[in-house]
Amino acid sequence: MYIAFEGIDGCGKTTQLENLKNRFKNTWFTAEPYYYSKAVKPLLKHFKYQNPAAHNLLFLACHAEYVTRQLSHKLKSGVNIISDRSVLSSLAYSYGINGNLMTKMKNAYRMFNVDTYPDIAIYLKLEPEKMEQRLDRKDSIESMPLEYFKRVNEGYEKLMADKTIPTKWIVIDASKPRKEILEEILSKLPIKKRSI
């Protein structure tokens, strides 16, 4: 079972993933972008791009290496996977830049055979105005205008409606208290928890 947390910056993905650690048996916890992260992260988060496709192609490179080196092997092993983001994030964020770019990126992931979608996406839905209250918005992505994040949310809606994507979506209101969100997540995840 491959499960990914999705949503805009500040929605609580990383917090909730940390809350799940040690609660599940036979589970690998991970995050994207993964490979090249030390070298590429400054470029992903702090560089101002003249060509919007460049940023998305860096994510594609990281994801392709991640799928080849790690994710494909973990999926074959049968271990449960819970991830902070997936290929869905890259697509939704590309929609934030341009709707046509999301279509092109989806085709690129498929062309390179790395369009590995999670079985379940837990979409922590948060309005950008709430995000602004939670984040310092220091890096180049977080400091994008609120309209950009509204389009990213629209991108997630488009992905949920896309019948060619085999992911099952669980939508959770990310403005609720963290404990309530965790309880809802635990009630809906179809994987075996550790005995207490």
Summary of the structure (lengths in Angstrom):
residues: 196
radius of gyration: 16.1
end to end distance: 22.1
largest distance: 52.4
contacts: 587
relative contact order: 0.22
helix: 52%
strand: 15%
